[in-house]
Amino acid sequence: MKRPPPFRRPRRQLLGAALLLPCGSLRLAHAQPSPAGEARDRPLRVAAATAVVDSGLARRLRDALTRDIGLATQWLRGPSAQALSAVEQGGADVAIAHAPELEIALDRQGLVHDRRRLGRSEFVLVGPVAAKGPERGKDPLGLKGTPNVLEAFRRLAQAGPQGGVAFVSAPQGTAALLREAALWKAAGVVPQGAWYMRAEGGCAQAIQAALAHNAYLLIDRLSWAALGAKSHAVLVHGDPRLEDAYHAMRSFRSPHPAAKLFMNWLTGPTGRRVLAAGGLQTGGQ
């Protein structure tokens, strides 16, 4: 019998210091800053949030860059907090993340620069739904269609300790965890107890844990569209508090000569088409 993915009880600390992780054919680069001279002799290192990689968007961008302008890139996968840490410390030349609070803080401190908006999506609350019978498509708490995500979170917190429902919290350092923490706080709830679990790893691992434990989960829509399963469905979406904005920024410590070219391509017509094909809304910015 296959064992469910590991999870652990959440800790108060939101940002960890885990290393960036490789994913599939996307290779891991060692997080070491490079002088400008040395940078010319290696691929551009792009630290991308797990959502960008797990959804397939990073692969789309990498392949399009190779075809369009012949730019060699080396992609790093990790939660937004670690991706931003890599670009801040010079272990990456460019970061693509969706944690605006952290990005703005680094930008204001002068630790990153040339921050540009790429597009937006949203976080969604997903949960288990009945597969057949008169309850088909309904979730245990009847949250489907709830317009207010804070009300949904309050109902989860009320039902959780009574048994019957579970919630998988996003992994350390992810944008989903940052947004989730803000929503719990806005809802006036401190989630705790056996019903409240946290997955290890990234977006893919969080989804696997939610499916294995028949639990609710707050996840970015890009990852859910790529990795979701029929046993669960999107229950709450569309609340402005769920908006998910993606940005790219350059490193001061690792001045790769191709970084500006990459940024211009990414925010230009071809890059925007690839971003839109990967699920981001790039218009009206």
N, C-alpha and C positions, 0 to 999 in steps of 0.2 A: 504493500500500500504506500502510495506516494505521500511523503510528509509535507505539511504545509510550509510555506516560506517562513523564515524566522521573524520574530518581532520582539520588541522589548518595550518596557514601560517608559513613557516619556520622561525626560529630564527637564529641568528648568532652563538649562542653557540651550539657546536656539541655534547657535552657530558653532560647528565643530571645526577641527583642523585636519580632517581626513584628506588623504591624497586624492588627486584626480584619478578617475578610473577609466580604463580603456573599454571600448564597446565595439564588438564585432571587428570589422576591418579597419575601424578608426583607431589609429595607433596612439600610444601614450608617449609623450615627450617628457624628459626630465625637467623639472621646474628649476632651471638655472638661468639667471639673466645673461644676456649676451651683448658684448660691445657691438657698436654699429658695424665695424669692419667684419666681424665674424658672422653677423646676421645675414650678410649678403650671400654667404655660402650655404645657407640652409633654407628649408621651406618656411613659410610664414606659419607661426604657431597660433592657432585659434582655440581659446578656451571657451567651450560652449556648455551652457546649462544642460542638465540631463534631459529636460523636455525637448530641447532642440535636437539632441542626438536620438533619443528614444523614439521620437515621432518620425524620424527619417528626414527631417528638414536639413540637418547637417550634411547628410549624404547628397541630397539634391544640390546644395550649395557647392560642395566640394567638386562634384562632377561638372557642374555648369561652369565653375571657375576654370577648370582644366580645359574644357572645350572652348570657352569663349575667349579667354586671354592667356591661357597656358600658365597660370599661376599655380605653383606647387604649394599645397597647404598641409599642415599636420594638425589634426584635431585632437583636443583634450576634452574628455567628458567628466563632468562633476556637478554637484549641486551649485546653484548660482553663487552662494557664498564662497565656495572654493574656486570657482572660475574667476570671480572678481579678485580674490586674493592672489591668484596666479598672475593676473595682468598687473596688479599693483606692485608685486614683488619682482616682476621681470621674468617670471617663468613662462609667460605667454606674451605675444605681441598685441593681440586683440582679444577682447572678450565679447561674447554674446550672452546676455542674461535677461532675466525678467523679474528682477528684484529692485524696483525703482528707489526704495528707501536707502538701500545699501549703495546703489550706484550714485545717487545724488550726494551722499555723504562723502564718498571718495572724490567725486568731482569738485566739491566745495573745498576739500582739503588739498586740491592740486595733485592728487595721487594718480588720476587718470585724466585723459583729455579727449577732445573730439568725440564726445558722446552724441550719438545720433539715434533717433527713433526709427525703428524698422517697421513696426506694425503692431497690431493688437489682436488679442483673442479674448478668452475668458476662462476663469476657473469654473468648474461645475461640481455640484454635489451628486455623486452617483450612489446607487444602492441596489440591493437585491430585489428582484421582482419575480412574481409568480409566473411560471412558464405556461400554465394551462388552467383550465377550469374557469369558473365565474370570476375569480380574483386575478385572472391573467393580466400581467402588466402592472399590477399594484405592488407597492412595497409595504413592509410590515407596519410602518408608521403613517402611511398615507401621505407622504411628503410630496409626491409627484405633483408638479404644477404650482407648488407654493411659491409665490412671487418674492417673498422676503426671506433671504438666507439666514438672517438673525433669528427669525421665528423657527426656522427649521433646526438650527443649532440648539435652541432652547428645548425643543421637543426631544431631540436626541439625548440631551443631558438629563432630562426628566425620565426618559424611558430606559436609558442605559443601566443605571443601578438596579432597576427592577428585573433585569434579565430579559433575554429574548432578542436584543439588538446589540450590535457591536460597531465600533468605529475604529478605523485604522488611520492613525495620524501620519502625515507625510514624514519622510526621513529628514535627518539633521541637515541643515544648511540649504534646503530647497526653498524655492520661491513659494511653493504650495504651503510649506510649514509656516513661513512668515505671514502669508495671508490668513491661514487658518488661525494662528495665534491672535491676529488682529480681530478676526471675526468673533472668536470666543470672548475676547475682552469686551468688544462692543455689545455682545449679547449679555454681558454680566454673568458669565459662567466660567468656573474653573473646572474643567473636565478631569476626572480622576476615577480610578477603580479598574477592575478587571475588564470592563467593557471597552475601555479606552486603550488602544494598543498603538505601537509605532513600528513601521516597517524599517528595515535596513536597506541601504543602497540608494536607489533613485526612483524615478517615476515608474519604471517597469516593475520594480520590486514591490512598490506600494500597491500597484494594481493587482499583482499576483497575490499579495497578502489579503487584500480585500475580497478577492474571489474565493480564496481558500477558506476564509473565516466567515463568509457570507455577511460581510460587513459594509457599512457605509464608508465613503471616502471623498475628500475634497481633492480634486486633481485638475491639472490644466487640460483644456479641451484638445490640444494637439496630441498629447500622449494618449488620451482616452480614445480619440478617433482611430489611432493606429493600433492600440493594444487592448481595447475593451472587449468584453465578451457578452453574449446574449443573456447570461444569467443576471447581469446587472444593467441598469439603464440610467441615463441622465434624468435626475429628478428635479433639481433646482438649477436654474440658469437665468440669465438676463438681468439680474439685480446689478445695478451700477457698481456695487461694492465688490463684484466678482471680475471686473475688468482686469485684463492681463496684458500689460504693455512690455514689448521687447525692445531692447536697445543694444547697440554695439559701441565700443569705446576702445581707444588705443592706450598702450602703455608708455609711460615716460621712461621707465627703466630699461626697456628693450626696444630701442628705436629701429625696427626693421624697415628697410627702405621701401618694401612693398606694402606696408601697412596702410598708407594713405590711398594707394591704388585700390587695395581691397575694399576700403571704406567707400570710396567713390563708386566702385562697381556695385557694391551691396545696396547702396541707396540710389543707384541709377536705374534706368528703365529695365535692363536685363535682370539685375538683382531683385528688383521689386516684383517682376513677373515670377521669379523662382520662389520668392517668399510667399506670394499669393497662392501659387500652386501647392505650397507646403502647408497652407491653412491659415496664414496671417492676413488680416485685413489691412491693406497698405494705403487705402485711399483716405482722403479727408484729414490728413495730418497737418 
